[in-house]
Amino acid sequence: MILRHFQPEVPLLGLALPCSVEETCRYVQQPETLHRTEAQAAALARLQSLQALYAAWPDAEHIARKEDCTVNGNVLDYTVTYTVAADICG
């Protein structure tokens, strides 16, 4: 929920009169269970990890990847280690 409140001054007959404006936004979230095959879940995890990597370091040069996927019940555990070359100081 977002709540914004501000008090601008509205000119009326040359006088600055205070007024009040309030905005309320509500967002509803509904939990949902997604069913994916092991291959689909691994591909999605791979994509999201690469997106996070390139969001942090857009100029990263991908050199190597080591990944491990295991399924525990209905949960896919995805572990990946990337070796990259990137300017992390700038």
C-alpha positions in Angstrom: 0.0 0.0 0.0 1.3 3.4 -0.9 0.1 6.5 1.0 1.2 9.9 -0.2 0.2 13.1 1.6 1.2 16.6 0.8 -0.1 20.1 1.4 0.4 22.5 -1.5 -0.6 26.1 -1.3 -3.3 27.2 -3.7 -3.4 30.8 -4.7 -6.8 32.5 -4.4 -7.3 36.2 -4.8 -3.6 36.7 -4.4 -3.4 34.8 -1.2 -1.7 31.4 -0.8 -4.3 29.2 0.9 -3.3 25.7 2.2 -5.1 22.7 0.9 -4.5 19.0 1.5 -4.2 16.2 -1.0 -4.0 12.5 -0.1 -3.4 9.5 -2.4 -3.8 5.9 -1.4 -2.9 3.0 -3.7 -3.6 -0.6 -2.7 -2.1 -3.6 -4.4 -3.5 -7.1 -3.8 -1.3 -10.1 -4.0 -2.6 -13.6 -4.4 -0.3 -16.5 -3.7 -0.2 -19.0 -6.5 1.6 -22.4 -6.9 3.4 -22.7 -10.2 4.0 -26.2 -11.6 7.1 -26.6 -13.8 9.0 -29.6 -15.0 12.5 -30.0 -13.7 13.9 -28.8 -17.0 11.7 -25.7 -17.1 12.5 -24.8 -13.5 16.3 -25.2 -14.1 16.0 -23.0 -17.3 14.1 -20.3 -15.4 16.6 -20.4 -12.5 19.5 -20.1 -15.0 17.8 -17.2 -16.8 17.1 -15.3 -13.5 20.7 -15.8 -12.3 22.1 -14.4 -15.5 19.7 -11.5 -15.4 20.9 -10.7 -11.8 24.5 -11.0 -12.9 24.2 -8.7 -15.9 22.1 -6.2 -13.9 24.9 -5.9 -11.4 27.7 -5.9 -14.0 26.4 -5.1 -17.5 29.8 -5.3 -19.0 30.6 -8.7 -17.5 32.3 -11.2 -19.9 31.1 -14.7 -19.1 34.1 -17.1 -18.9 32.8 -20.2 -17.1 29.8 -21.6 -15.3 29.5 -24.4 -12.8 25.9 -25.4 -11.8 24.2 -28.0 -9.7 20.5 -28.8 -9.7 18.8 -31.1 -7.2 15.2 -31.8 -6.5 14.0 -32.0 -2.9 10.3 -32.9 -3.0 8.6 -30.2 -5.0 11.5 -27.8 -4.7 14.4 -27.4 -7.2 17.6 -26.2 -5.6 19.8 -24.5 -8.2 23.3 -23.5 -7.3 25.5 -21.8 -9.9 29.0 -20.3 -9.8 30.0 -18.0 -12.6 33.5 -17.0 -13.5 33.4 -13.5 -15.1 35.6 -10.7 -16.1 34.1 -7.3 -15.3 35.0 -3.8 -14.1 33.5 -4.0 -10.6 35.1 -0.8 -9.4 33.5 1.6 -11.8 
